[in-house]
Amino acid sequence: MTAAAHGALPDPGSTARTRIRRMPERTVNDRTVLHAVLDAGRVAHVAVVDEDGQPYVVPVAYARRGDEVVFHGSTGSRLFRGLAAGQRTCLTVTLMDGLVAARSAFESGMNYRGVMVLGVVRRLDGDDELDALRVISDHLLPGRWSDCRPPTPKERAATMTLALPLDECSVKVRTGGAEDDPADLVDPVYSRIWAGEVPLVESLGEPVTDEHCPAGTAVPDYVRGWAAS
Ligand SMILES: Cc1cc2nc3c(=O)[nH]c(=O)nc-3n(C[C@H](O)[C@H](O)[C@H](O)COP(=O)(O)OP(=O)(O)OC[C@H]3O[C@@H](n4cnc5c(N)ncnc54)[C@H](O)[C@@H]3O)c2cc1C
């Protein structure tokens, strides 16, 4: 989808900072793909720098809400407080799709879909924050929000919810098999080495019922459905 279709938002990879220079053929400029990668992921890594200049990369659960990524942390976290105070950040989401074994170690690698977002977060409050918390819950545990106890005022006070706009971002995707050095493909020894891709698929297992559930408590259908999502 083009920037025009998304209002004034620049296409992924279209700014000086997000133009992919290394392996530019892996650039994806399509916002629909950007959204699809974010919707398929569950964990983002968010960069923050503390008062001493030490960078940290913090893994967080997240969800996409329209053209922003929302995530939450503790109001006591100095790292999250730094972000909320207006520090610039970089958020990445990586999906691994396969291991690629080439004839050489140098050309071996991975298939992946990666998103990188640059910007400044906005701290959410009130109903907007509650909506973001619902969106995060619905993304990670579909159907659970309406089936579990809502957050209390005390829990809300302990939670900081942030939104990072998808204004300046990039999408990099590698697909396919080995891209060998042509010399290895005709080498009498190296050309006989097996090469190929082993797909990597993340999956959920069978639900394990908590010991405090009264006997006979059934696993909800929506929980059973998670394995298929
Ligand atoms: C699972 C996985 C494993 C990888 N393993 C390696 C490895 O072992 N060694 C290695 O060198 N590289 C690896 N990469 C690629 C790596 O993420 C970088 O793309 C690469 O190192 C080039 O970095 P750069 O800063 O020189 O890129 P540049 O092309 O100079 O970066 C310019 C801009 O491109 C965008 N960009 C760069 N990388 C990505 C990305 N991955 N996803 C989305 N946008 C991006 C950003 O907006 C960035 O600001 C891996 C990627 C993934 C997803």
The ligand as a MOL file (V3000), in Angstrom:
LIG
                    3D

  0  0  0     0  0            999 V3000
M  V30 BEGIN CTAB
M  V30 COUNTS 53 58 0 0 0
M  V30 BEGIN ATOM
M  V30 1 C 17.2360 -13.0490 12.1840 0
M  V30 2 C 18.2640 -12.1290 11.5700 0
M  V30 3 C 19.5900 -12.4750 11.6120 0
M  V30 4 C 20.5640 -11.6600 11.0400 0
M  V30 5 N 21.8700 -12.0060 11.1620 0
M  V30 6 C 22.8170 -11.1630 10.7080 0
M  V30 7 C 24.2020 -11.4390 10.9270 0
M  V30 8 O 24.5740 -12.4510 11.5220 0
M  V30 9 N 25.1120 -10.5670 10.4540 0
M  V30 10 C 24.7290 -9.4230 9.7960 0
M  V30 11 O 25.5950 -8.6490 9.3890 0
M  V30 12 N 23.4220 -9.1490 9.5750 0
M  V30 13 C 22.4780 -9.9680 10.0280 0
M  V30 14 N 21.1570 -9.6580 9.8420 0
M  V30 15 C 20.8440 -8.4470 9.0880 0
M  V30 16 C 20.9630 -7.2360 10.0340 0
M  V30 17 O 19.7480 -7.1030 10.7400 0
M  V30 18 C 21.2110 -5.9430 9.2570 0
M  V30 19 O 20.2280 -5.7690 8.2680 0
M  V30 20 C 22.5910 -5.9300 8.6140 0
M  V30 21 O 23.6070 -6.2410 9.5710 0
M  V30 22 C 22.8950 -4.5930 8.0020 0
M  V30 23 O 22.9890 -3.6220 9.0310 0
M  V30 24 P 23.3900 -2.1140 8.6680 0
M  V30 25 O 23.1530 -1.2900 9.8860 0
M  V30 26 O 24.7340 -2.1130 8.0280 0
M  V30 27 O 22.2500 -1.8350 7.5790 0
M  V30 28 P 21.8880 -0.5910 6.7400 0
M  V30 29 O 21.3400 -1.1390 5.4690 0
M  V30 30 O 23.0050 0.4200 6.6600 0
M  V30 31 O 20.7310 0.0560 7.6140 0
M  V30 32 C 20.0270 1.1920 7.1260 0
M  V30 33 C 18.5990 1.0830 7.5660 0
M  V30 34 O 18.0410 -0.1030 7.0530 0
M  V30 35 C 17.0670 -0.5850 7.9510 0
M  V30 36 N 17.3860 -1.9730 8.3650 0
M  V30 37 C 18.6120 -2.5440 8.4920 0
M  V30 38 N 18.4910 -3.8170 8.9130 0
M  V30 39 C 17.1870 -4.0600 9.0660 0
M  V30 40 C 16.4530 -5.1910 9.4830 0
M  V30 41 N 17.0610 -6.3630 9.8300 0
M  V30 42 N 15.0930 -5.1010 9.5210 0
M  V30 43 C 14.4660 -3.9420 9.1760 0
M  V30 44 N 15.1170 -2.8370 8.7700 0
M  V30 45 C 16.4660 -2.8930 8.7020 0
M  V30 46 C 17.0410 0.3660 9.1320 0
M  V30 47 O 16.0180 1.3180 8.9720 0
M  V30 48 C 18.4000 1.0120 9.0720 0
M  V30 49 O 18.4160 2.2510 9.6890 0
M  V30 50 C 20.1770 -10.4640 10.3880 0
M  V30 51 C 18.8260 -10.1080 10.3540 0
M  V30 52 C 17.8820 -10.9140 10.9500 0
M  V30 53 C 16.4480 -10.4600 10.9390 0
M  V30 END ATOM
M  V30 BEGIN BOND
M  V30 1 1 1 2
M  V30 2 1 2 3
M  V30 3 2 2 52
M  V30 4 2 3 4
M  V30 5 1 4 5
M  V30 6 1 4 50
M  V30 7 2 5 6
M  V30 8 1 6 7
M  V30 9 1 6 13
M  V30 10 2 7 8
M  V30 11 1 7 9
M  V30 12 1 9 10
M  V30 13 2 10 11
M  V30 14 1 10 12
M  V30 15 2 12 13
M  V30 16 1 13 14
M  V30 17 1 14 15
M  V30 18 1 14 50
M  V30 19 1 15 16
M  V30 20 1 16 17
M  V30 21 1 16 18
M  V30 22 1 18 19
M  V30 23 1 18 20
M  V30 24 1 20 21
M  V30 25 1 20 22
M  V30 26 1 22 23
M  V30 27 1 23 24
M  V30 28 2 24 25
M  V30 29 1 24 26
M  V30 30 1 24 27
M  V30 31 1 27 28
M  V30 32 2 28 29
M  V30 33 1 28 30
M  V30 34 1 28 31
M  V30 35 1 31 32
M  V30 36 1 32 33
M  V30 37 1 33 34
M  V30 38 1 33 48
M  V30 39 1 34 35
M  V30 40 1 35 36
M  V30 41 1 35 46
M  V30 42 1 36 37
M  V30 43 1 36 45
M  V30 44 2 37 38
M  V30 45 1 38 39
M  V30 46 1 39 40
M  V30 47 2 39 45
M  V30 48 1 40 41
M  V30 49 2 40 42
M  V30 50 1 42 43
M  V30 51 2 43 44
M  V30 52 1 44 45
M  V30 53 1 46 47
M  V30 54 1 46 48
M  V30 55 1 48 49
M  V30 56 2 50 51
M  V30 57 1 51 52
M  V30 58 1 52 53
M  V30 END BOND
M  V30 END CTAB
M  END
